[in-house]
Amino acid sequence: MQPAPSPATQPAAGKPKPGPKYFVLRYDDDFSYLDGPEGSYEPDFFDPIKRIHIGDDVTLRLGGEIRGRLESLTHKRYGLNEGRGRTRFPTQDTYFVHRYYYHADVEYRKLLRVFVEGISAWGEDIDKSPMPPFEDRFDAHQLFADLRFLGEEVPLTLRVGRQELNYGRQRLLGILDWANVRRTWDAVKVFWNDPAWSADVFYARPVDFFNKRPDRYDEDVHLYGWYNTYKGIRDHGIDAYFFALRNSGRFTNANFRRGDVGDLSLYTAGSRFWGKRPVGAHLWDYDTELAGQWGKASGDTIQAWMWSADTGYALSNLPWKPRIGVGLDYASGDDDPFDDIHGTFNQLFPTPHAYLGLVDQVGRQNIWSQNVNLTLKPHERVTTQLTWLTFWLDKNTDALYGVTGLPVRRSVRGGVGTEVGHELDWTLTWEIDRHATLLLGYSHMWTSGFFNRRNGPDEEPDLFYVQYSYKF
């Protein structure tokens, strides 16, 4: 979950002055307002390193992030001990994870830029693994070059190198910010961005963080695609996208047949519509996304789809500015594990933490999930949210999948039903200032009929965490 940047201090009258604003993708940070006269912007302690002029045409920007999180996680696998043989990990663990990012951005006018971002991330007192990946010590997280090859006034850019990819609401392709190490790619991308349209075309390989120094891309996985957004309707947007995923020789078919490991050729096409509109003194917001999949999975024909919808009503003129919201997430499952049709939706490379429960037990595959939520602002810099979720399998012969996309539990004959459980999530975010944010959260999941003696223990997972982050 990524806290929104703090708003700049408002002047006594007139248009708000620009000030520091830190984006989720740090290469999007813009401090060009510092070239204006003194008094035209809100000053900040880090201004001297945000717009360093090296000659007339070259600028340098420095920045970074410090983040630490204490987590206490219980029954991550519903009571099953992890490990093999004599190596057994407990079903409860309390640990601390560190993350430090530091970047430099060098730009020659609007024609050429080089962005480099280093990372140091690790955990302490970990007896069982948190949401992977959590360790990547002293490495290059991003290193890419941008070139406006048609001239600096044409908003068409070629980007080559290691980079983060982040699209839409991150339901299918996101940076995985909750993990201690964000997802990154070795990629080539061409993108257009103007006030009405943005369009990306890319080819990418995922960076493998495990057992490699330095990190390098996974040679068996190829992802390419196109993502387009129309922004010409005020306070609204329409996305259309296509992703193609190729996994050479290591894909395990969700259909229940031993030895079903082979190639994956997966194609995903979808669209998203979102917006907001005032209703008197209040605000109604909405977001919906629909995607279908086809291709081949270890010889089986893929026929799968997903749908997600969220809407909320903010009572802006009431104390604490309450927002009441509801949401629905659906991803298809496989109704016959022994046939030649692969009906399980593939969640690709998502950021699942904010959609299917903050305890991170459920992935966007073979699932129905509904939620109701309440958001309050007891102070202009404090936001708290309470969410109640329910989980049901789409097909009882298919598995329950975790956030990594791997099966967690399965009843091949479907005799244990489809009711997975319910979850309560609570978060409180305090934006201390424009740089520092404190996040507290607690989540608990109540297991239901899907868990019984026939398919393993049914201990109830919960998660408590305290996180502090500082951006500059």
ABEGO torsion letter per residue (X at the ends): XBBBBBBBBBBABEBBBBBBBBBABAAABBAAAAABBBGABBBBAAAAAABBBBEAABBBBBBEBBBBBBBBBBGAAGGBBBEBEABBBBABBBBBBBBBBBBBBBBBEAABBBBBBBBBBBBBGBABBBBOBABBBGBBABBBBBBBAAEAABABBBBBEBBBBBBEAGAABBAGAABABBBBBBBBBBBBBBAABBBBBBBBBBBBABGBOBBBBBAABBBBBBBBBBAABBGBBBBBBBBBBBBBGABBBABBBBGBBBBBBBBBBBBBBBEBBBBEABBBBBBBBBBBBBEBBGGBBBBBBBBBBBBBBBBAABBGGBBBBBBBBBBBBBABAABABBABBBAEBBBAAAAAEAAGABBBBGBBBBBBBBBBBABAABBBBBBBBBBBBABAABBBBBAAGBBABBBAAGAAEABAEBBBBBBBBBBABAABBBBBBBBBBBBBAABBAAAEBABBBBBBBBBBBBBX
